[in-house]
Amino acid sequence: MQKSILYRLFRVGSIPRKLRPVLEQDDIVLSEEGMRGWFIARNVKGPGKRYVHRREGFSGCLVITRKRIICYTYGKRQINISVEDPRLCKIYVNAADQQKLSVSFESSVFRDGWQGIIEYRFKTDKAIQFQDALTSLGVQNGFSADAEPITKS
């Protein structure tokens, strides 16, 4: 899969330099940088935030280590959860095909005072590998309630 243009030009969507040694020490199982993707928020309400349906493109990275799952978009941390965290089973993953990966969850599980579905969709050749690795850690296979299945477009 071709990397995003921002990644190819400016390395936007790469694993942060300061974080890379920590992740390597945690033993990286699977990682991908410079992935194109979309952040989707449905009926999200939180302190100072209201989104009925927000969709925003990004260039990011997804990393699975033996100790944690990390996702950064535009250099900003979006997901950082230990593989031993009991909330891990509240995350849903789905690979619609070999190049599309969806990671979704109810925001109230991770942030007090929030509600609504948050979803990250990635374009990667490793979609099936990410799905298998995440489900082996306890992530649910499928979609969060109200999440729209990925269509083959």
JOZI-V636866 format. One record per residue. RES is the residue in one letter. PHI is phi in radians with two decimals (* if undefined). Layout:
res=<RES/RES>
phi=<PHI/PHI>
This chain:
res=<M/Q/K/S/I/L/Y/R/L/F/R/V/G/S/I/P/R/K/L/R/P/V/L/E/Q/D/D/I/V/L/S/E/E/G/M/R/G/W/F/I/A/R/N/V/K/G/P/G/K/R/Y/V/H/R/R/E/G/F/S/G/C/L/V/I/T/R/K/R/I/I/C/Y/T/Y/G/K/R/Q/I/N/I/S/V/E/D/P/R/L/C/K/I/Y/V/N/A/A/D/Q/Q/K/L/S/V/S/F/E/S/S/V/F/R/D/G/W/Q/G/I/I/E/Y/R/F/K/T/D/K/A/I/Q/F/Q/D/A/L/T/S/L/G/V/Q/N/G/F/S/A/D/A/E/P/I/T/K/S>
phi=<*/-1.24/-1.24/-1.16/-1.11/-1.14/-1.21/-1.13/-1.54/-2.20/1.12/-1.26/1.76/-1.62/-1.18/-0.97/-0.98/-1.19/-1.52/-0.97/-1.08/-1.14/-1.16/-1.14/-1.19/-1.37/1.21/-1.15/-1.58/-2.71/-2.64/-2.64/-2.03/1.19/-1.32/-1.40/-2.98/-2.36/-1.69/-2.23/-2.09/-2.11/0.90/-1.57/-2.28/-2.72/-0.98/1.33/-2.25/-2.57/-2.30/-1.36/-2.68/-2.00/-2.35/-2.49/-1.33/-2.71/-2.09/-2.66/-2.37/-2.33/-2.33/-2.06/-1.99/-1.22/-1.99/-2.67/-2.07/-2.25/-2.37/-2.14/-2.21/0.86/1.34/-1.93/-1.17/-1.95/-2.27/-2.66/-2.35/-1.25/-1.24/-1.68/-1.22/-1.13/-1.29/-1.00/-1.27/-1.62/-1.68/-2.06/-2.30/-2.63/-1.94/-1.12/-2.66/-1.28/-2.21/-2.27/-2.17/-2.09/-2.16/-2.36/-2.86/-1.41/-1.14/-1.15/-1.19/-1.91/-2.41/-1.15/1.44/-1.90/-2.72/2.08/-1.62/-2.03/-2.40/-2.07/-1.97/-2.02/-1.80/-2.69/-1.26/-1.74/-0.99/-1.15/-1.12/-1.12/-1.05/-1.10/-1.14/-1.21/-1.17/-1.17/-1.53/2.04/-1.24/-1.31/-1.58/2.29/-2.22/-1.12/-0.99/1.28/-1.36/-1.48/-1.03/-1.23/-1.71/-1.50/-1.98>
